[in-house]
Amino acid sequence: MGHPFLRLETQELERERWLKIVMEAWVNWVPDVGFPILVTFYLLHRIEKKLEQLNKSIMKIPSLIEQ
């Protein structure tokens, strides 16, 4: 096993590499799918966790009402 800091540095480099690949893909999509669709994908990606939390809260409402 390597040093924890080296593993962390390696993970950060892999993350940076992944982000670069994703950003390049998004930039290449602009001429193909158009800017509005690209912005929509970006915003949906950002709010995905909030939507999941909202869905869980909504699913709990019936059981809370019954109590």
C-alpha positions as CSV (number, residue, x, y, z in Angstrom):
1,M,0.0,0.0,0.0
2,G,1.2,3.5,-0.8
3,H,1.3,6.5,1.4
4,P,-2.2,8.0,2.0
5,F,-1.2,11.3,0.6
6,L,0.0,9.7,-2.6
7,R,-3.3,7.8,-2.9
8,L,-5.2,11.1,-2.4
9,E,-3.0,12.9,-4.9
10,T,-3.6,10.1,-7.4
11,Q,-7.3,10.2,-6.8
12,E,-7.3,14.0,-7.4
13,L,-5.3,13.6,-10.6
14,E,-7.8,11.0,-11.8
15,R,-10.7,13.3,-10.9
16,E,-9.0,16.2,-12.8
17,R,-8.5,14.0,-15.8
18,W,-12.1,12.8,-15.6
19,L,-13.4,16.4,-15.3
20,K,-11.3,17.4,-18.3
21,I,-12.7,14.6,-20.4
22,V,-16.3,15.5,-19.4
23,M,-15.8,19.2,-20.1
24,E,-14.2,18.4,-23.5
25,A,-17.2,16.2,-24.3
26,W,-19.6,18.9,-23.2
27,V,-17.8,21.5,-25.3
28,N,-18.0,19.2,-28.3
29,W,-21.7,18.7,-27.8
30,V,-22.5,22.4,-28.1
31,P,-22.5,22.5,-31.9
32,D,-24.3,19.1,-32.1
33,V,-27.1,19.6,-29.6
34,G,-27.2,23.3,-29.0
35,F,-26.5,25.5,-26.1
36,P,-29.9,25.3,-24.4
37,I,-29.9,21.5,-24.3
38,L,-26.3,21.6,-22.9
39,V,-27.4,24.1,-20.1
40,T,-30.4,21.9,-19.3
41,F,-28.1,18.8,-18.9
42,Y,-25.8,20.8,-16.6
43,L,-28.6,22.1,-14.4
44,L,-30.2,18.7,-14.1
45,H,-26.9,17.2,-13.1
46,R,-26.5,19.9,-10.4
47,I,-29.9,19.5,-8.9
48,E,-30.1,15.7,-9.1
49,K,-29.4,15.2,-5.3
50,K,-31.9,17.9,-4.4
51,L,-34.6,16.2,-6.5
52,E,-33.8,12.8,-4.8
53,Q,-34.2,14.4,-1.4
54,L,-37.4,16.1,-2.4
55,N,-38.8,12.7,-3.7
56,K,-37.9,11.0,-0.4
57,S,-39.6,13.8,1.5
58,I,-42.8,13.5,-0.6
59,M,-42.9,9.7,-0.2
60,K,-42.8,10.2,3.6
61,I,-45.9,12.5,3.6
62,P,-48.5,9.8,3.6
63,S,-47.0,8.0,6.6
64,L,-46.7,11.3,8.5
65,I,-50.4,12.1,7.8
66,E,-51.5,8.7,9.1
67,Q,-49.8,9.4,12.4
